[in-house]
């Protein structure tokens, strides 16, 4: 996860100014994800074949295992970048282009988030059932899951391209933002320097464009939410819970229940928007999350001084309740950016937000490395 955050932080700012058609984004995104799944599956197959006690204890025990791990991380990073690029394009740009009615836009955003959360629960659950099938070993289950992941790209591609083909607004070229530098005659070197393929200027221009948006404070506030470690999906928090004796099965249930709490919150979000408006509904949700996270931190502190089973369950319960506020606010934040950012720069501004969230995730991982003793978790909890 650490290398994913680093790659997203750097890449999205550096390439966000490159101009390609929306359909090309889908082709590249699905293509690179498919390549990533294929390469990662092959690499993992080699690692599974290396059944040795040394590998179980230390994956860096040989040059071969170290090389396979580096290749796996590189392949996974490519897939993560491709998936994130597609999410930005479809969720942040395609949807508001295709749906202009605010009520329908709210419904679409909530449905997309519900689909994400349901598949997040159903995917690992189905993979777990495969292992329970008689005469199905771990390696066979892994191959079936890999094939299933690969096959799912086909309907995804055809569904998205069909939407693109029937929507004239998506196919229409977007007006590019005016630039003072474009009006000045330049040499060939300067032309390259200010061109769209220079990653340094892309990075500078994207952040400059982001800071010029009146709504950028909303993206910054959303990125700050990623600084908390108290999330069922956080790998540092998961590592801490494992150190406290929780089994993989219990952690899987905890993560799944957190996603279900998120589904419940998104089901109620359109009602809150209709009753209180988009901004106030989003504020209610983020206030609920803040209250639950603070409550979880207080309970953890009390349990840290005098550990009891009731406080342990209450701590986890408050974290689950905080998911209601997070996912509701996320839907509201997405819609406010969809309608608050000019269409011709929507993708670039959202790319910078993705970099900000990756920067926040990177900060959490670095903090986890600094405070790696389970007894120091209280500092991460309040940090």
N, C-alpha and C positions, 0 to 999 in steps of 0.2 A: 504493500500500500504506500510505503514511503516513496518508492521510485515512481509510482503513478502520480503522486502529488507533485513531485519535482517536474516530471515531464509535462503535465498539464499546465503548471505555472509558467513554464518557459514557452511551450509550443503555441498555446492559444493566443498569447499576445504577439508572437512573432509572425504568425501566418494569417491573422484575422483580416488583414487588408487585401489578401489575395482574392481576386474576383473570379469566381466560378459560378456556374448556374446552380440553382437549388437542386435540380435533378442529379447533377454531377456530384454534389455533396452526398446524396444518398448512395450513388454507385460506389464512390470511394469509401464511404463509411461501411457499407455492407461488405464490400470486397475485402477491405483490410481486416474487418472483424472475422470474416470467414478464414482468411489466411492465418490470423492470430489463433483462432480455435484449432485449425488444422496443425499448425506448427507446435502449439502448446500441447496438444494431445500426443503428438509423436514424441516430444521431449519427455513428457510425463511417463509415457510407455517405457522409454529407456530407463528412467529413474525407477519405475516399478520393477523392472527386470533386474536391477542392481540390488538384490536382496542380500544384504550383508549386515551384520551387527554394527559395523563401524558407521554405515550410512544412516542407520536408525538413530545413532547417538549424535552424529555430526555430519551434516551434508557436505561440509568442506574437507572431508577426510582425504579425498583424492583429487587429482587434477581433472579427471573426467567428470566427477560429480559437480565440482565447482563450475566447470564450463557449461554443463547442462543447466545448472541453476541460473547462471548469467543469461544464457540463451532463453530460458523460460521467462525470466523477468523482462527481457527485451520484447519478447513476443507478447506477453501480457500487457505491457505498456502500450504497444501499438494498438491492440484491441481496445484498451481503455480509452485512448485518445480518439479512435474512430467512433466508438459508441457515444462519447461525450459530444463530439462534433455533430453527430446526427441528432442528439437530444436538443442541442442548441438550435439547429436548423428547423426541426419539425415543431418542437414545443414552443419555442420562443419566436419563430418567424412564420412558419407555414400556417399554424393555427389562427393567429390574428389576421393573416391575409385572407384566409378562406372563410372566417366567421367574423362578421363585423357587429352583430347584435350582442350587446353586453350580457344579457341574460343567457343566451346560448353559449357565449364564450365561457361564462362561469361554469355552466354544465359540462362543457367539453373538457375544461381544465380539471375539474373534479373527477370526471370519468377516466381521464388518462392517468391521474395519480392513483386512483383505485385499482386500475389494471396493473400498474407497476407494483403496488403493494401486494395484491393477490398473487401475482406470479412469483413475487419474492418469497411468499409462504409456500406456494404449491410446488415450485421447482425443487427445493431441497427435500420436501416431503416425498415427492415421487421418486427422487433419487434414493432416498432412504428405504423406500419400499422395495426397490430393486434388489438391494442387498439381502432382504428378508426372504426373497423367492428361493425355494429349494434348488440346489444344484447350480446356483448363480454365484460365482465367486466375485471377489472385489475387482479383479481385472476385467471380467466380462461386464460387470455393472458400469465400470468406467467407460468402456468402449461404447456401450449403449447410450450413455449420457452424452458422450462426445458427438456421436452420430445425430442424436436428437437435436443438440445445439446447432449443428451444422445445417440440418434440414430446415430448421425454423427460419433461416434467412430467406428462403425462397418465397413463402407467402408474404413476408415482410417487404421484400423488394417489389413484388407485383402489386400489393395493396398501395404502397406509397407512390409508385409510378402511375398507377391508375388515378390517384387523387391529383397528381401533378398534371396529367394529360387532360383532365376535365375542368381544371381551374385556370381560366385565362389570366387571372391576377398573378398567380404564381409564375406563369410563363413569361409575363411581361418584364422587360429589363427595368432595373431599378435606377433611379437617378442617383448619381454619385455625388457625395458632398463636395461643395466647392472648396478649392485649396488655392491660397495665394501663391504657393510655389509653382502651380501649374501655369500661371500667367507670365512667368519669368523665363526668357530664353536660357537654355542650359547646355553645357557641353555633354559629351557622351558619358563621361565619368559621373557628372552630376545627375544625368538622366537615370543612370543605374542607381545612384545613391538614393534618389527620391522615388525610385520605381517601386512597384508593389511587391517585388521579390526580394527586397532588402529586409532581412529580419530585424535589423537594428532600428531602421526607420519605421517599420511596421509596429514594433513594440512601442516606440515613442508616440507615433500618431494615434495608436489605439488607446493608450492611456490618456493622451491629451484629449481625445474625443470623449472618452468616458468622463473625465473630470468636467467637461463642458456641459454635460447633461444635468438639468435641474433635478432629476430624479435619482442621481447617483448615490445619494445618502441611503436610499432604500437598499441598493445592492450591497453597500458597505455594512449596513445593519444585518442583512441576511448572511453575509460572509462571517460576521462576528459570532453567529450562532454555531458555526463549525468549530469554534474554539473550545466548546465544552466537551469533556470526555465522557459525560454521563449520558450515553446513548447505547441501546442494545446492539447497534451495528459497529460501534467503535472497537477497533482491534486491540487497543491498549486496555480498554475497560474489560473486554472479553478475556484478555490474558490475566488481568487481575482476578476476575471471577474464577478462572480455572485454578489460579494459585490458592484460592480459598476453598477448593474442594468441589466446585460445581462440575458436573459431568458434561460431556458434549451433548448428550440428549437434553439435559436441563437447559443448557445454553441455547440449543436450537429452539426449544419451546419458548423460552424467554424472548428470543428474537422474533419468532412467529407471532406471539401475542402482541408484541410491540407494533408489528405491521398491521394486525387486526384493529388495534386501537386507532391507528392512523386511518384505516378505511372508515371506521365509525365517525371520525372527526370530519372527513371529507364529505360524508353523506349529509352531515348537518350544515356544511358550509354554505350552500346556496340559500338555505333558509335564513341564516344570519345576514347574508348579503342583502337579501330582499327586505329584511326588517330594519337593518341598521346601516346599510350601504357598505361598499367594498372596503373603504379605509377603516371604518370603525369595526367591522367584522374581523379584519386582519389584526387590528389592535387587540381585540378581545382574545383572539387565539394566541398572540405572542405574549400577552400578559399571563395567560393561563400557563404557558410553557415556563415562563420566568418564575412564577410562583411555585410550580412543581419542582423545578431544578433546585431552587433555593431550599425548598422543603426537604428534598432528597439529601442535600448537603448537610443540613442541620441534623437530620436523622443519622446520617453516616457519622457525624462528629460525636453524637450521643452514643452510638453503638461502638465507636472507636474507644471510648472511655470505659464503657461497661457493656460488653457484647451480650446481646440476647437474640433469640430466634425471632421474636416479634419485630424487633427493630430491623433485622436483616430483611425480612419480608416486606416491611413497610418501606424500606429504602428502595427495593426493586419495584414496588408498587408505584411509588411517586415517579420513578423514571418512566414506567409504562404510561402513566397518566400524562407525562410531559409530551409524549408523542402526539397526543390529540392536538395540543397547541402548535407543535412544530409543523405538522403536515397541513393543518388548516392555514397557518400563516404562509407556508410555502406556496399554496395555491393562490392566495391573495397577492403575494409578492410577484408571482409570475404574471398574473393578469394586469397588475399595475404597470409592470414593465412593458407588457405587450401593447398597452394603450398609451403609455407615457413616453415611449421612445420613437422618434421618426422611423418610418419603415426602411428608409435607405441606409440607416446605420444600426438597425436593430441587432443584426448578427454580430457586428464588431463590438458593440457595447456589452452584449451578453457574453461574448468571449472573454472580455476583461473580468466580468463578474465570476466566470468559471475559474479564471486565474486567481482571483481573490479567495474563493473558497478553497482552492488547492493550497494557497499560501497558509490559510488558517489550519488546514489539515496537517500541513508540514510542521507548523509550529507545535501542534499537539504531539506529533510523533517525536519531535526533538525534545519536548518536555518529558515524554515518556522515557526517552533514553537517559535524560539527566536524573530523573527520579524513578529509577528502575527497581527499587526495593518496595515490595508490597506494603511495608510499614510507612512508606512515604506517599502512599496513594492519597492521603488526606490533602496534601498540597496540590495535587492535580485536580482533586475534587473541587476545591475552592478557587483554583487558579483559572 
